[in-house]
Amino acid sequence: MRKDDPCTGVCRFDGRTGWCLGCGRTVPEIRAWRKLTPFRRTALVRELPRRVSQVGEGTLVDGES
């Protein structure tokens, strides 16, 4: 895990949105992270807290209720 990488080490994905429950990124965003421009990284990092909170507000994961 790099200092500028938003990964939290959780790596579980929401089945509806495809967002990681830890960092909020999608698999394609995670794969592309090192190739993103600083502008694109900053824009994505600003979006991630909203995604993580949205996924944590009642989205079912792994069949939980």
C-alpha positions, 0 to 999 in steps of 0.5 A: 500500500503506497502513501498516496493510495486510498486503499484501506486493506478491506477489499470487499466489493458492493454487489450493486455499485461495484465499489470497494467497501474500504476505499470506495473505488471500483476494480477498474479504478484500482487497477488504473490508479498508478496511471491516473493523472494527479488531477484525476486522482484528486478528483477520485479521492474527493468522491470516495468518502461519499461512496464509502458512506453511501455503501455503508448505509444499508447496502446488502453485502454477501447476503447480509440483512 
